Amino acid sequence: MTTTFEASVLAVDDQPEIGQALKALLRRQGWQVSYASAPEQALAMLAEQDFALVLADMNYSRDTTSGQEGLDLIAAVHDRLPDVPVVAMTAWGSVDLAVSALQAGAVDFVEKPWDNTRLVNIVRTQIERARARSNEQRFRELSRLQQGSQGQVIAESEAMRAILMMVERVAPTAATVLITGENGVGKEVIADLLHRHSKRADQPFVAVNMGSIPAELFESEMFGHERGAFTDAHQARAGRFELADGGTLFLDEIGNLPQAQQAKLLRVLESGAIERVGGSRERQVDVRVIAATNADLSGLVAEGQFRRDLYFRLNTIEIAIPPLRQRPEDIEPLARHFLNRHGARHGRQLNLDEQALAALRQHRWPGNVRELSHVIERGVLLSRGGRLDPAVLGLAASEPTSGLGADTVMPLTEAEQLLIRNALARFNGDAEQAAAVLGLSRSAIYRRMQKYGIRGNGEAEA
């Protein structure tokens, strides 16, 4: 399976063999990988080339184990390129060093020797999150219309203004918050806003995609493990709860959590204590939990698929973000923001006239704000002249999808395949834009493409 986007990863390690191993592993995933052997070389490369993510070792001088060189590199990258995520790597992992790396600006932490599956999952997750933040700027730049204590979220609609007022009231409290809404509406953006306006703003914000953690790795990922706890546990490792201690833990896609793991999560939420895999000592953790889902959790509770007690534990406060089609007042200011942003990125200044606005207003936006960002960027790249051309936005397919008329009846799996193929065809094989239109995450559409044997051009594999 191929994609039209190849992310560039910079691996920084003083051992060339480590760099070669990372190149071999990550290139198999379709990513471009560059290597630097020292922090100074890495910073020079970052100044010359765009990278989607940095994998940084913590020690570069012989017989040095403090991690200070790595912390300085993380801080420098975070200061100069705050949108580029850094994942820290070290063979001398410890809770203190992991927390220090996060406080310096790292987004995650892995130990050497690493587990290939876990490392790939972390890189993929952080690249996806970084791209989402880049597309939306985590809503910090979405509007110059809305200033002050409510942040910079575009809120022309009454619905979004009400959400900002709720955030302002809830952020300073310790209340657990459940954020609901369709894919692409900005749930992580609101979670981040809650954290930044809380009393924990100077502490870690740790985000976890609950749907991407394999069941057998759940306890290790969330609660950590001791050295020797299982075959590949070469070093002790702090889990996400420990890494978020004192700060905020964001549990994304909580509705995808299997029931066996729901019980384990509930126990920790109720006790405020975790026990590492292979350990015998409970560790108290102080975290503010924010969860998010695009699923109907109350419906899952009624069907017996989600624990009622966990549901009530998570939704002390619920913030429901409406889809973009229900707040049309936000379409024009969002579109203008994205036009300015993508125009600046690609060196093009385009006008948004009434013809283009009419096309944007008529679209249903199943992929919400994320889809709008992709559509505007497509228009910036393909429009000729000085105006955004509605003909190149790819919005004509808002009528019934080819092959799925009102009288069409077919098995659900066939309908899903057809929808994915049509969306891919509409965007010339761009899986990310197809995912946005279908209201799917990037990883979700890739899973379905792999399941049905669909290539990036929408054709089945031979």
Secondary structure, 3 states (H helix, E strand, C coil): CCCCCCCEEEEECCCHHHHHHHHHHHHCCCCEEEEECCHHHHHHHHHHCCCCEEEEECCCCCCCCCCHHHHHHHHHHHHHCCCCCEEEEECCCCHHHHHHHHHHCCCEEEECCCCHHHHHHHHHHHHHHHHHHHHHHHHCCCCCCCCCCCCCCCCCCHHHHHHHHHHHHHCCCCCCEEEECCCCCCHHHHHHHHHHCCCCCCCCEEEEEHHHCCHHHHHHHHHEECCCCCCCCCCCEECHHHHCCCCEEEEECHHHCCHHHHHHHHHHHHHCEEECECCCCEEECCCEEEEEECCCHHHHHHCCCCCHHHHHHHCCEEEECCCHHHCHHHHHHHHHHHHHHHHHHHCCCCECCHHHHHHHHHCCCCCHHHHHHHHHHHHHHHCCCCECCHHHCCCHHHCCCCCCCCCCCCCHHHHHHHHHHHHHHHCCCCHHHHHHHHCCCHHHHHHHHHHHCECCCCCECC
